[in-house]
Amino acid sequence: MSWVAIIVATVAAMIIGFIWYGNWGFGKSWMALAGRPMGEGQQPGPLYALTALAALVECIALSWFISTTGYKTGAGGAIIGLYAGLGFVATAMFSEVLFAGRPPRLYAINAGYQVFQAVVLGAIIGYLGSI
């Protein structure tokens, strides 16, 4: 397990989230579909700290999957990230559409972010972990 790769990937996760949910990404659509502003009524500091902690845990898990499978390249890491994003995260999030009545477009924004992020994080961990 490469801690440098894990830390770089964690920082990348925060940057991806900032862009994805920013005004130049899907932020406006997300707020319209969610029916509220992002982080409404909450202090941003703890939200970002908890988001970074969650990203760190995701990166540690991806690092373990990548090293366990032996796909220690950027492309191999991206494939593992894709499988993890689609196979675990996007499928788990789908019940929100079915049972909580969330709009499918909101699911597409959130799940799309998770899958894209997992692919990028996997690529970073796979590449940097092999150096």
WOWO-V702354 format. One record per residue. RES is the residue in one small letter. PHI is phi in radians with two decimals (none if undefined). Layout:
RES_PHI, RES_PHI
This chain:
m_none, s_-1.74, w_-1.19, v_-1.10, a_-1.07, i_-1.14, i_-1.19, v_-1.06, a_-1.15, t_-1.10, v_-1.11, a_-1.07, a_-1.06, m_-1.17, i_-1.17, i_-1.05, g_-1.08, f_-1.07, i_-1.27, w_-1.05, y_-1.71, g_-1.38, n_-1.11, w_-1.52, g_-1.87, f_-1.85, g_-1.00, k_-1.13, s_-1.12, w_-1.04, m_-1.11, a_-1.14, l_-1.28, a_-1.38, g_1.38, r_-2.84, p_-1.20, m_-1.16, g_1.21, e_-0.95, g_1.32, q_-2.15, q_-1.31, p_-1.18, g_-0.96, p_-1.09, l_-1.09, y_-1.20, a_-1.12, l_-1.20, t_-1.13, a_-1.13, l_-1.10, a_-1.10, a_-1.12, l_-1.08, v_-1.09, e_-1.06, c_-1.17, i_-1.11, a_-1.12, l_-1.08, s_-1.06, w_-1.13, f_-1.04, i_-1.12, s_-1.21, t_-1.19, t_-1.38, g_1.50, y_-1.47, k_-1.63, t_-2.37, g_-1.06, a_-1.16, g_-1.11, g_-1.12, a_-1.11, i_-1.11, i_-1.10, g_-1.06, l_-1.10, y_-1.08, a_-1.15, g_-1.12, l_-1.32, g_-1.33, f_-1.91, v_-1.34, a_-1.09, t_-1.22, a_-1.17, m_-1.26, f_-1.11, s_-1.12, e_-1.09, v_-1.23, l_-1.27, f_-1.78, a_-1.71, g_1.24, r_-1.25, p_-1.13, p_-0.99, r_-1.15, l_-1.15, y_-1.06, a_-1.09, i_-1.15, n_-1.20, a_-1.22, g_-1.04, y_-1.08, q_-1.10, v_-1.20, f_-1.03, q_-1.06, a_-1.09, v_-1.12, v_-1.14, l_-1.10, g_-1.08, a_-1.11, i_-1.11, i_-1.14, g_-1.09, y_-1.26, l_-1.23, g_-1.25, s_-1.62, i_-1.42
